[in-house]
Amino acid sequence: MSTRPATNTMRPSSGLTLPTMIHRVRASGFVMGFVIFTTHMLGKDYSPLVWGLMLLQFFAYPHLLHWRTRRAAKPMQAELGNFLIDALVMGLWSAGLGYPLWITFAMLTCNIVSIALYGGSRSGLEAIAIFFGGGLLWVALTGQAVDLHTDWPVSVLCITGLTIFLLMAANTAFHRNRKLQEIRVTLRENEQALHHANAALQQQLLEIHALQDKLHEQVNRDPLTGLYNRRYLDDTLVRELARCQREGRPLSLMLIDLDHFKRINDTYGHQAGDEVLKQLAAMLSAQARSGDVACRFGGEEFLLLLPNMPQAVALERAEQWRQDFAASTIAFGEFRMQVTLSIGLSTYPGHGTSAQALIRSADHALYCAKSEGRNRVVVADLSALMPSTKT
């Protein structure tokens, strides 16, 4: 199977491009070829034209091919064409000399090795066909006789030149192979480095996502109680209300206020008040359903969003929480405190069809609970809405 080279010019470890290296090898080989041909032709009746053509062939021709390669858009593709031209002209010269055995063998071998080294085995077969095809055509047209005899000096020169050429070709192949091995090692190292970089990037992305989730939680959580804050409630209430409207389900709001909270701060200090807030938040978090949303609404007020909960169930639950919290004792240092709750309750759709209306109804109910003596649960009454003025 033929392996065609890339169209760009590789640069070996010596710093020379492949076309330049090929030109040097070709020029050196043609000088050796000139010596061989001259030794073989001396003493024979060849015209000055033949000698002139031979000078051009062996001294001008290699540089002409290199000039052609340097101006080609694809230098290595042009160089493969040059090897086929070499096969043709060497085939003609061998035929013109009568196919002397060692000269023919040396020229053919050098050409096949050169083109196969850069163009693969298929190109080598093409070179053989062109070498003998052109030569045999020359013999057929001119009637040139075949004379396989080669004098021993020419044979020695052919063997020496062929050996030198093969060593040069082997050296070129060795350096190309070593360069390819270095490239493979570099590619493996780069691949490993890229793998490690990708792994590090994935880890960083996971850390970024974790930090984003943490930041999202911090933005939407009250730092003291750990409950959701007003920002989160505003978005969630609208979304849950819209869902209950689509599904035809109830939604209840429970607005909770700590009774006499200012007195607790004034008597025991703000840290004691913070402890009361945290205890209430802990109770709400522990007893709320997974779909419920407990928020710190502001100051000592808390709001529970209770999707899919009708008013009767919400009232029962609010009453139970009020009783449980009133019966509990909150320890703060040496102090023991018992605090009560006032709760206002509103339910969609009876007390409003918008988030603002439901909050306003629950707030009015809470105001009524405060006005009626605190420590109680009051359901909103739309007929008696008034501005909230809790103490």
N, C-alpha and C positions, 0 to 999 in steps of 0.2 A: 504494500500500500504506500502510495506516495505521500510524503509530508512536505508541503510547500512552506517556505519561510514566510515570516511576516513581512509586510511591505515596507516597514520602517527599517532604518539601519541600526543594527545592534552595535554597541561600543564595547569591545572586549576589554579585559583588564589592562592591556597595554596602552589603552587610550585611543587606539586607531579604530576607525569605522571598518566594517567588514568589506565594503567596496574598495577601500584603500589597501587593506591587507590582501585582498584578491588580486588587485592590480600589481602589488609588489611580487606576489608569488608568480603571476602570469609573466611579468616582465623578466624575472629571473629564469623561469622555465624556458621562455623563448630564446634567451641568450644561450642557455645550454643546448636548446634545439638547433640554434644556428651553428654551434660548434660541431654537433653531430652531423648535421646535413652537409656542412662544408667538408668535413673529413670524408664523408661518403662520396661526395661529388667531385673531389679533387682528382685530377687525372682523367676525367671523363669529358666528353664533348658536349658541354652545355653552353648555350648562347649567352651573351652579355645580358639579354633581356631576362633570362631565367635568374641570373645572379642578381640583377636589379630588383626583380620581383621578390626574391628571397630576402634581400636587405630590407625592403619595405615591410615584408611580412613579419620578420622577426624583430625589427627595431621600431618601426612606426606603428604597426598594427596594434600592439598592446596599449599604447598611449591613446590611440584613436578610440578604442573601446572604453577606456576609462573616462575619456572626455564625454562619450555618449552616456555613460552611467551617471556622471555627476550632474548632467542636465535633465535626467529623467525624473518624472514625478514620483515614481516608485523605484528607487535605486536597485533593490535586490531583485525585483522582477526583471529589470533591464539586465542585470548581471546573469540571470539564468538564460536570457536570450543570447548573451555574449558567449556562454559556454556552448550553446548549440551552434553558433557561428564558428567557434573554435573547432567543433567536431567536423563541420563541413570543410573548412579550409585545410585542416590536417588530413582529412580523408582524401582531398584532392592532391595534396603534396605527396602523400604516401603512394597514391595511384600513379602520379607523375613519375615517381622514382621506381615504379614497378613493384611496389609492396615489399620492400626489403623486410625480412622477418622481424629483426630486433627493433628497427625504427618504427615499423607499423605497430608492433606490440607496445613499445614505450609510449608512442603518441596516443594510442587508443586508451591505454591504461590511465595515463595522466588525465585525459579528458573525462573518462568515466568517473574516476575518483573525485575529480573536482566538482562535477555537476551533481553527483550523488551525495556528496558531502553537504551541499547547500539546498538541493532540490529533491532529494529522495531517490529511491530505486527506479521509479517510473521515468524520471528525467534521465537516469543513466541508460535505460533501454532506448529512449529516444535518441540519445547521443550515439549509441552503437548503430542504430538504423541510419542516421544521417551520415555518420562517418563512412560506412560501407556503401550506402546508397549513392552518395555523391561520387565516391571513388570509382565504383563500378560503372556509373554513368560515364565518367571520364574515360575509362578503359574502353567502353563500348563505342564512344564517339571517336576516339583517337586511335584505337587499335594498339594502345600501349601494351607491351608484353609484360608479363608477370615474372619478376626475378627475385626470388626469396633470399638469395645469397647476401650475407652481410659479412664484411671483413671483421677480423677479430678486434682491431682498434675501435671500430664503430660499435661493435658489440659491447666492448668494455665501457665505452662512453655511455651507451644506452643503459647498461646495467647501473653504472654509477649515477647517471642523471635520474634514472627512475627511483633509485634508492633515496637520493637526496630529496626528490619531490615527495615521495611517500612519507619520509620523516617530517618534512614541512607540513604535509597534510595532517599527519598524526598529531603534530604539535598544535596545529590550529584546532583540531577536534578536541584535543585534551583541554586546551584553554576554554573552548566553548562549553565543554561539559562541566569543567570546574566552575565557570561563571554561572551556568544554569543551577548547579548545586548550591552555590552561594545565594542565588535568587530564591531557590526553594526554601533554604534555611531562613532567609529574611522574611519570606512570605509566611512561613510557619510562626516565626516570632511575632510578626505583625498580627497574625490571626489570633495568637494567644493574647497579645496585648489588647487587641480589640475585644476579645471575649471577656477579659478582666475588666476593661473599661465599660462594656455593656452591663456586666454584673454589678459594678460599682454604681452605674447610672440607675439600674433597676432598684438598687438599695436606696439610693438617694430619692428616687421617685416615691418609693414606699414611705420613706421618712417624711417627704413633703406632704404626701396624702395624709399621713398620721397627724402631722402638725396642722394641716388644714382642718381636719376633723376636730382636733383639739381646740383650734382657734374658733371654729364654728360653735363648738360647745361653750367656750368662754364668752362668746358674743351673746349667746342666747340663754345663758344661765346667770342666776343671781349668785354672786360670789359668797354671800353669807349663808344662805339656806340651801344652795344647790338646786333649787327649783328653777323652772323656766321663768324668764322675765317678761316684761310688758311687750318688748319688741317681738319675741317669739309668739306671744299670745295673739297679737294683732293679725299676723299672717295665718296662724293656725285656726283661729275662730272663724275667719271668713271662709277658709277652705272646708272645714268641718260642717259649717252651716250650709254651704252650697251642696255638699254631699248628702246631708240629711234632707234637704229640699228635693233633690233628685230622687231619693229613695223613699220619700214619704215617711221618714222616721223622726222621732222627737229628739230634741237636744236641750239639756238643762245646764244652767249656769248657777254656781254657788259662790256668792261673794261673802267672805269670812273676815271678821274684824275682831281683834283682841280687845276685850273690855278693859277700860281704865289703864291702857298701856302707858300713857304718860306718867301715871302715878307710879307704875313699876320702875320706870327709868329714874324718876325723881327720888324714890325711896331706896332702891337697891343699886342704882347706877346703870349706865347704858350697857355694860357687859352683861348684866343680869337680863336686861331687855333682849339683848341678842340671843341669850340662851333660850329664852321663852320662844322667840321666833324660830330658832332651830328645832326646838322640840315639836312645835306645831307642824313645821315642814316635814319632820321625820314621820309624824303620825299620818299626814296626808299622803306622803310617798308610799308608806307601807300598806295603807288600806285602799288606795285608789286602784281601779282596774288598769290593765295594761293599756287600754285605749283611752283612758282619761288623761287629761293634761292639767297638772297642778302648777300654778304660777304665783309668784310674789307680785301682787298687783301694784304695790306701792306702800312704803311705810310699814304699818302693821296689818295691812289688808292683803288677803290671799284670794285668788279666784280659781275655782275648779271648773274645767270644761268637761261635761259629761255627755259624750255622743251616745245616741240610741238609748237614752234613759228618760222614761216618762216622769212627769211631775211627782206622782205618788211615791215612786221608788226613790227619787232624789230627796223628797221630803223625809222619808224614813231614814235614809242614810245620813242626811244632815243632822237629824235629831240624835242619831246614835253617836256621831262624831262629837257633837256638842256635849253629850253626857260623858263620853269617855274622857274628853280633855278636861272637863270640869272636875272629874273624879281623880285625875292624876295629880301627882305632886312633883314639882320641878325643883331640883336641888341646884343651888348655886352657892358654893362655899358652905358656910354655916347656915345659910338661909334656906327655908323651904317655902315655896310659893305655889298657890293654887290660883289659876287664871280661868276665866270663863270666855265663851265665844258668843258673838252675835252673828247670825247668818241670814242673808237675804237670798231668796231663791226665785229664779225666773226660768220659763221653759218655752222653747219654740214648738208650735207656732202661736200658742195662746197669749204670750206676753211680748211678742214682737217677731218680725220676720227679717230683721237685719241685725248685724252684730252690735251696732250702736244702740238699737232699741232694746235688745236683750240685756246689755250691760246697764243701761239706764233703768230698766225695770228692776234688776237685781239690786242696784244701788238704792232705789227707792224703798225696796223691801227691807234692806239693811238699815236704812234710816228709821223705818217704822220699828224694827227690832230694838234699836237703841232708844227710841222715844218711849217704847212700852216697858222699859226697865232692864234691857240687856239680857244676856244669857238666855237667848231664845232663837227660834227659827221662824221666819216670816216669809210667806209666799207673796209674790208681787200682786198688787191689785191695781189694774190699769185705771180704774175709775177714781183712784185717789193719788195719782202721780203728783209729786211736788219736788222742788229742788232739795238736794241733800244738804243737811246742815248738822251732820253728826258731830259729837264731841269726842 
